Amino acid sequence: MAHLQRTIKAVIRPGEESGYVAECLEIAVVTQGATLDEVVANLKEAVELHLEGEDLAELGLAPNPAVVVTMEMEPQYA
């Protein structure tokens, strides 16, 4: 049996104009939010909706995969 991923990796980065953008690396999910709390909530909902009714094994995912989030930030210099 093929190895099934237990996690879905996502990256949150600042939006071009404002807020934040979250993008999953293994599945086609991109969402945004005005605050970090909002973008995380939107990401959770978007992943749930994307995977609803899908055969996770067919997507290479183990049952109930966790979403692991990395935050990208630009350094601020004084």
The first five atom37 places (N, CA, C, CB, O) and aatype in JSON, in Angstrom:
{
  "aatype": [12, 0, 8, 10, 5, 1, 16, 9, 11, 0, 19, 9, 1, 14, 7, 6, 6, 15, 7, 18, 19, 0, 6, 4, 10, 6, 9, 0, 19, 19, 16, 5, 7, 0, 16, 10, 3, 6, 19, 19, 0, 2, 10, 11, 6, 0, 19, 6, 10, 8, 10, 6, 7, 6, 3, 10, 0, 6, 10, 7, 10, 0, 14, 2, 14, 0, 19, 19, 19, 16, 12, 6, 12, 6, 14, 5, 18, 0],
  "atom_mask": [
    [1, 1, 1, 1, 1],
    [1, 1, 1, 1, 1],
    [1, 1, 1, 1, 1],
    [1, 1, 1, 1, 1],
    [1, 1, 1, 1, 1],
    [1, 1, 1, 1, 1],
    [1, 1, 1, 1, 1],
    [1, 1, 1, 1, 1],
    [1, 1, 1, 1, 1],
    [1, 1, 1, 1, 1],
    [1, 1, 1, 1, 1],
    [1, 1, 1, 1, 1],
    [1, 1, 1, 1, 1],
    [1, 1, 1, 1, 1],
    [1, 1, 1, 0, 1],
    [1, 1, 1, 1, 1],
    [1, 1, 1, 1, 1],
    [1, 1, 1, 1, 1],
    [1, 1, 1, 0, 1],
    [1, 1, 1, 1, 1],
    [1, 1, 1, 1, 1],
    [1, 1, 1, 1, 1],
    [1, 1, 1, 1, 1],
    [1, 1, 1, 1, 1],
    [1, 1, 1, 1, 1],
    [1, 1, 1, 1, 1],
    [1, 1, 1, 1, 1],
    [1, 1, 1, 1, 1],
    [1, 1, 1, 1, 1],
    [1, 1, 1, 1, 1],
    [1, 1, 1, 1, 1],
    [1, 1, 1, 1, 1],
    [1, 1, 1, 0, 1],
    [1, 1, 1, 1, 1],
    [1, 1, 1, 1, 1],
    [1, 1, 1, 1, 1],
    [1, 1, 1, 1, 1],
    [1, 1, 1, 1, 1],
    [1, 1, 1, 1, 1],
    [1, 1, 1, 1, 1],
    [1, 1, 1, 1, 1],
    [1, 1, 1, 1, 1],
    [1, 1, 1, 1, 1],
    [1, 1, 1, 1, 1],
    [1, 1, 1, 1, 1],
    [1, 1, 1, 1, 1],
    [1, 1, 1, 1, 1],
    [1, 1, 1, 1, 1],
    [1, 1, 1, 1, 1],
    [1, 1, 1, 1, 1],
    [1, 1, 1, 1, 1],
    [1, 1, 1, 1, 1],
    [1, 1, 1, 0, 1],
    [1, 1, 1, 1, 1],
    [1, 1, 1, 1, 1],
    [1, 1, 1, 1, 1],
    [1, 1, 1, 1, 1],
    [1, 1, 1, 1, 1],
    [1, 1, 1, 1, 1],
    [1, 1, 1, 0, 1],
    [1, 1, 1, 1, 1],
    [1, 1, 1, 1, 1],
    [1, 1, 1, 1, 1],
    [1, 1, 1, 1, 1],
    [1, 1, 1, 1, 1],
    [1, 1, 1, 1, 1],
    [1, 1, 1, 1, 1],
    [1, 1, 1, 1, 1],
    [1, 1, 1, 1, 1],
    [1, 1, 1, 1, 1],
    [1, 1, 1, 1, 1],
    [1, 1, 1, 1, 1],
    [1, 1, 1, 1, 1],
    [1, 1, 1, 1, 1],
    [1, 1, 1, 1, 1],
    [1, 1, 1, 1, 1],
    [1, 1, 1, 1, 1],
    [1, 1, 1, 1, 1]
  ],
  "atom_positions": [
    [[0.83, -1.18, 0.0], [0.0, 0.0, 0.0], [0.88, 1.25, 0.0], [-0.95, 0.0, 1.2], [1.92, 1.27, 0.66]],
    [[0.47, 2.26, -0.72], [1.22, 3.49, -0.83], [1.19, 4.25, 0.5], [0.67, 4.38, -1.96], [0.26, 4.1, 1.29]],
    [[2.22, 5.04, 0.73], [2.3, 5.86, 1.94], [1.3, 7.01, 1.84], [3.75, 6.41, 2.14], [1.31, 7.75, 0.86]],
    [[0.44, 7.15, 2.82], [-0.56, 8.22, 2.83], [-0.11, 9.34, 3.76], [-1.94, 7.67, 3.27], [0.3, 9.08, 4.89]],
    [[-0.19, 10.56, 3.29], [0.21, 11.73, 4.08], [-0.78, 11.97, 5.2], [0.31, 12.98, 3.19], [-1.99, 11.89, 5.01]],
    [[-0.24, 12.25, 6.38], [-1.07, 12.54, 7.54], [-1.27, 14.04, 7.73], [-0.44, 11.94, 8.79], [-2.05, 14.47, 8.57]],
    [[-0.56, 14.83, 6.93], [-0.69, 16.29, 7.05], [-0.89, 16.93, 5.69], [0.54, 16.89, 7.74], [-0.48, 16.4, 4.66]],
    [[-1.53, 18.08, 5.71], [-1.67, 18.95, 4.55], [-0.91, 20.22, 4.91], [-3.2, 19.25, 4.16], [-1.24, 20.88, 5.9]],
    [[0.08, 20.57, 4.13], [0.88, 21.76, 4.43], [0.24, 23.0, 3.79], [2.33, 21.58, 3.92], [-0.24, 22.96, 2.66]],
    [[0.24, 24.09, 4.55], [-0.29, 25.36, 4.06], [0.66, 26.48, 4.46], [-1.73, 25.63, 4.62], [1.39, 26.37, 5.45]],
    [[0.65, 27.54, 3.68], [1.47, 28.72, 3.95], [0.55, 29.91, 4.07], [2.55, 28.94, 2.84], [-0.35, 30.1, 3.24]],
    [[0.77, 30.73, 5.09], [0.05, 32.0, 5.23], [1.06, 33.1, 5.02], [-0.66, 32.13, 6.64], [2.14, 33.11, 5.62]],
    [[0.7, 34.04, 4.16], [1.59, 35.19, 3.89], [0.75, 36.45, 3.86], [2.36, 35.0, 2.55], [-0.46, 36.4, 3.64]],
    [[1.37, 37.59, 4.09], [0.63, 38.84, 3.99], [0.07, 39.03, 2.59], [1.54, 40.03, 4.37], [0.72, 38.69, 1.6]],
    [[-1.16, 39.58, 2.5], [-1.76, 39.86, 1.21], [-1.06, 41.02, 0.53], [0.0, 0.0, 0.0], [-0.34, 41.78, 1.17]],
    [[-1.28, 41.16, -0.76], [-0.62, 42.24, -1.51], [-1.07, 43.61, -1.04], [-0.89, 42.09, -2.99], [-0.25, 44.52, -0.92]],
    [[-2.36, 43.77, -0.77], [-2.9, 45.06, -0.35], [-3.09, 45.12, 1.16], [-4.23, 45.34, -1.06], [-2.69, 46.09, 1.81]],
    [[-3.71, 44.07, 1.72], [-3.95, 44.0, 3.16], [-4.34, 42.58, 3.53], [-5.06, 45.0, 3.59], [-4.54, 41.73, 2.65]],
    [[-4.45, 42.31, 4.81], [-4.88, 41.0, 5.27], [-3.86, 39.93, 4.99], [0.0, 0.0, 0.0], [-2.66, 40.19, 4.86]],
    [[-4.36, 38.69, 4.9], [-3.5, 37.52, 4.75], [-4.08, 36.57, 3.72], [-3.31, 36.81, 6.09], [-5.29, 36.52, 3.5]],
    [[-3.19, 35.8, 3.08], [-3.59, 34.78, 2.11], [-3.02, 33.45, 2.59], [-3.07, 35.14, 0.65], [-1.86, 33.37, 2.98]],
    [[-3.85, 32.41, 2.54], [-3.42, 31.05, 2.9], [-3.53, 30.17, 1.67], [-4.26, 30.47, 4.08], [-4.52, 30.23, 0.94]],
    [[-2.52, 29.34, 1.46], [-2.51, 28.45, 0.3], [-1.99, 27.08, 0.71], [-1.64, 29.03, -0.84], [-0.93, 26.97, 1.33]],
    [[-2.73, 26.04, 0.38], [-2.3, 24.67, 0.63], [-1.33, 24.24, -0.47], [-3.51, 23.69, 0.72], [-1.47, 24.65, -1.62]],
    [[-0.36, 23.42, -0.1], [0.64, 22.98, -1.07], [0.25, 21.69, -1.78], [1.96, 22.79, -0.38], [0.61, 21.51, -2.95]],
    [[-0.49, 20.79, -1.11], [-0.84, 19.51, -1.72], [-2.2, 19.49, -2.4], [-0.8, 18.45, -0.68], [-2.43, 18.69, -3.31]],
    [[-3.09, 20.35, -1.99], [-4.43, 20.39, -2.58], [-4.73, 21.8, -3.06], [-5.5, 19.93, -1.55], [-4.11, 22.77, -2.61]],
    [[-5.68, 21.93, -3.97], [-5.99, 23.22, -4.59], [-6.92, 24.04, -3.7], [-6.65, 23.01, -5.97], [-8.11, 24.17, -3.97]],
    [[-6.35, 24.6, -2.62], [-7.12, 25.46, -1.72], [-6.33, 26.74, -1.49], [-7.41, 24.74, -0.36], [-5.17, 26.71, -1.09]],
    [[-6.99, 27.87, -1.75], [-6.44, 29.19, -1.48], [-7.57, 30.0, -0.87], [-5.86, 29.88, -2.78], [-8.7, 29.98, -1.37]],
    [[-7.28, 30.73, 0.2], [-8.29, 31.58, 0.82], [-7.61, 32.8, 1.41], [-9.09, 30.8, 1.91], [-6.39, 32.9, 1.41]],
    [[-8.42, 33.73, 1.93], [-7.85, 34.95, 2.49], [-8.67, 35.39, 3.7], [-7.81, 36.08, 1.44], [-9.77, 34.88, 3.94]],
    [[-8.12, 36.33, 4.45], [-8.83, 36.89, 5.59], [-8.18, 38.19, 6.01], [0.0, 0.0, 0.0], [-7.01, 38.43, 5.72]],
    [[-8.95, 39.03, 6.68], [-8.45, 40.33, 7.11], [-7.48, 40.2, 8.29], [-9.62, 41.23, 7.5], [-6.57, 41.02, 8.43]],
    [[-7.67, 39.18, 9.13], [-6.81, 38.95, 10.29], [-6.28, 37.52, 10.24], [-7.58, 39.21, 11.62], [-6.76, 36.7, 9.46]],
    [[-5.29, 37.24, 11.08], [-4.77, 35.88, 11.15], [-5.85, 34.91, 11.61], [-3.56, 35.81, 12.1], [-5.98, 33.82, 11.06]],
    [[-6.63, 35.29, 12.61], [-7.71, 34.42, 13.09], [-8.7, 34.13, 11.96], [-8.44, 35.07, 14.28], [-9.15, 33.0, 11.81]],
    [[-9.04, 35.14, 11.18], [-10.0, 34.97, 10.1], [-9.43, 34.08, 8.99], [-10.4, 36.32, 9.53], [-10.15, 33.22, 8.47]],
    [[-8.19, 34.27, 8.62], [-7.62, 33.46, 7.54], [-7.48, 32.0, 7.98], [-6.25, 34.02, 7.1], [-7.66, 31.09, 7.17]],
    [[-7.16, 31.76, 9.24], [-7.06, 30.38, 9.74], [-8.44, 29.72, 9.73], [-6.45, 30.35, 11.17], [-8.57, 28.57, 9.32]],
    [[-9.46, 30.44, 10.19], [-10.83, 29.9, 10.17], [-11.28, 29.62, 8.74], [-11.81, 30.88, 10.86], [-11.88, 28.58, 8.47]],
    [[-10.98, 30.54, 7.84], [-11.34, 30.36, 6.43], [-10.59, 29.18, 5.81], [-11.06, 31.64, 5.63], [-11.16, 28.44, 5.0]],
    [[-9.33, 29.0, 6.18], [-8.53, 27.89, 5.67], [-9.13, 26.56, 6.14], [-7.06, 28.0, 6.14], [-9.29, 25.64, 5.34]],
    [[-9.47, 26.47, 7.41], [-10.07, 25.25, 7.94], [-11.35, 24.92, 7.19], [-10.36, 25.39, 9.46], [-11.56, 23.77, 6.78]],
    [[-12.21, 25.91, 7.0], [-13.47, 25.69, 6.3], [-13.24, 25.29, 4.83], [-14.34, 26.95, 6.37], [-13.9, 24.39, 4.32]],
    [[-12.31, 25.97, 4.18], [-12.04, 25.69, 2.76], [-11.49, 24.27, 2.57], [-11.04, 26.71, 2.19], [-11.85, 23.59, 1.62]],
    [[-10.62, 23.83, 3.47], [-10.06, 22.47, 3.38], [-11.17, 21.46, 3.6], [-8.91, 22.26, 4.43], [-11.28, 20.48, 2.87]],
    [[-12.01, 21.69, 4.62], [-13.13, 20.77, 4.89], [-14.04, 20.66, 3.67], [-13.94, 21.25, 6.12], [-14.44, 19.56, 3.29]],
    [[-14.38, 21.79, 3.06], [-15.26, 21.78, 1.89], [-14.59, 21.09, 0.7], [-15.65, 23.21, 1.51], [-15.24, 20.35, -0.03]],
    [[-13.31, 21.33, 0.51], [-12.58, 20.73, -0.61], [-12.53, 19.21, -0.49], [-11.16, 21.3, -0.7], [-12.63, 18.49, -1.49]],
    [[-12.37, 18.72, 0.74], [-12.22, 17.28, 0.95], [-13.54, 16.55, 1.14], [-11.35, 17.04, 2.14], [-13.59, 15.32, 1.12]],
    [[-14.63, 17.31, 1.33], [-15.93, 16.7, 1.58], [-16.32, 15.77, 0.42], [-17.0, 17.78, 1.77], [-16.35, 16.18, -0.74]],
    [[-16.62, 14.53, 0.78], [-17.05, 13.55, -0.23], [-15.93, 12.98, -1.08], [0.0, 0.0, 0.0], [-16.2, 12.14, -1.94]],
    [[-14.69, 13.39, -0.87], [-13.56, 12.88, -1.65], [-13.02, 11.6, -1.04], [-12.44, 13.94, -1.74], [-13.14, 11.39, 0.17]],
    [[-12.42, 10.76, -1.86], [-11.7, 9.59, -1.38], [-10.29, 10.06, -1.02], [-11.67, 8.42, -2.47], [-9.46, 10.29, -1.9]],
    [[-10.04, 10.22, 0.28], [-8.76, 10.78, 0.73], [-7.58, 9.94, 0.27], [-8.75, 10.91, 2.24], [-6.53, 10.48, -0.09]],
    [[-7.73, 8.63, 0.27], [-6.63, 7.76, -0.18], [-6.29, 8.03, -1.64], [-7.01, 6.27, 0.01], [-5.12, 7.98, -2.03]],
    [[-7.29, 8.31, -2.45], [-7.06, 8.63, -3.86], [-6.24, 9.92, -4.0], [-8.4, 8.77, -4.61], [-5.49, 10.08, -4.96]],
    [[-6.4, 10.83, -3.03], [-5.63, 12.07, -3.03], [-4.28, 11.9, -2.33], [-6.42, 13.18, -2.35], [-3.5, 12.85, -2.22]],
    [[-4.0, 10.68, -1.84], [-2.74, 10.42, -1.15], [-2.75, 10.82, 0.31], [0.0, 0.0, 0.0], [-1.69, 10.97, 0.92]],
    [[-3.96, 11.01, 0.88], [-4.08, 11.48, 2.26], [-4.64, 10.39, 3.16], [-4.97, 12.72, 2.32], [-5.51, 9.63, 2.76]],
    [[-4.12, 10.33, 4.39], [-4.63, 9.43, 5.41], [-5.96, 10.0, 5.92], [-3.6, 9.25, 6.59], [-6.23, 11.18, 5.72]],
    [[-6.78, 9.19, 6.58], [-8.02, 9.71, 7.15], [-7.72, 10.82, 8.17], [-8.81, 8.57, 7.83], [-6.75, 10.75, 8.92]],
    [[-8.56, 11.83, 8.18], [-8.45, 12.95, 9.12], [-7.07, 13.61, 9.14], [-8.79, 12.48, 10.52], [-6.45, 13.7, 10.2]],
    [[-6.57, 14.07, 8.0], [-5.25, 14.7, 8.0], [-5.29, 16.03, 8.75], [-4.76, 14.91, 6.55], [-6.3, 16.73, 8.74]],
    [[-4.17, 16.36, 9.38], [-4.03, 17.65, 10.06], [-3.5, 18.67, 9.05], [-3.07, 17.53, 11.3], [-2.81, 18.32, 8.1]],
    [[-3.83, 19.93, 9.28], [-3.3, 21.01, 8.46], [-2.15, 21.65, 9.25], [-4.41, 22.08, 8.09], [-2.35, 22.13, 10.36]],
    [[-0.96, 21.66, 8.65], [0.22, 22.26, 9.27], [0.49, 23.57, 8.54], [1.47, 21.3, 9.2], [0.66, 23.6, 7.33]],
    [[0.51, 24.67, 9.31], [0.61, 26.0, 8.72], [1.98, 26.62, 9.0], [-0.51, 26.91, 9.25], [2.47, 26.58, 10.13]],
    [[2.57, 27.19, 7.96], [3.79, 27.98, 8.08], [3.45, 29.42, 7.75], [4.93, 27.43, 7.14], [2.67, 29.68, 6.83]],
    [[4.03, 30.35, 8.49], [3.76, 31.78, 8.27], [4.99, 32.42, 7.64], [3.38, 32.5, 9.61], [6.1, 32.3, 8.16]],
    [[4.79, 33.1, 6.51], [5.87, 33.84, 5.87], [5.72, 35.32, 6.21], [5.88, 33.62, 4.33], [4.63, 35.88, 6.09]],
    [[6.8, 35.94, 6.62], [6.77, 37.36, 6.97], [8.01, 38.04, 6.43], [6.66, 37.57, 8.49], [9.08, 37.43, 6.37]],
    [[7.88, 39.28, 6.04], [9.03, 40.07, 5.64], [9.68, 40.65, 6.89], [8.62, 41.2, 4.66], [8.97, 41.16, 7.76]],
    [[11.0, 40.6, 7.01], [11.64, 41.18, 8.18], [11.5, 42.71, 8.18], [13.14, 40.78, 8.23], [11.5, 43.34, 7.12]],
    [[11.38, 43.25, 9.35], [11.3, 44.72, 9.5], [12.62, 45.2, 10.08], [10.1, 45.14, 10.43], [13.09, 44.68, 11.09]],
    [[13.21, 46.17, 9.43], [14.5, 46.72, 9.88], [14.27, 48.1, 10.46], [15.53, 46.77, 8.72], [13.49, 48.89, 9.94]],
    [[14.98, 48.38, 11.57], [14.85, 49.67, 12.23], [15.64, 50.73, 11.51], [15.3, 49.59, 13.69], [15.65, 51.89, 11.92]]
  ]
}
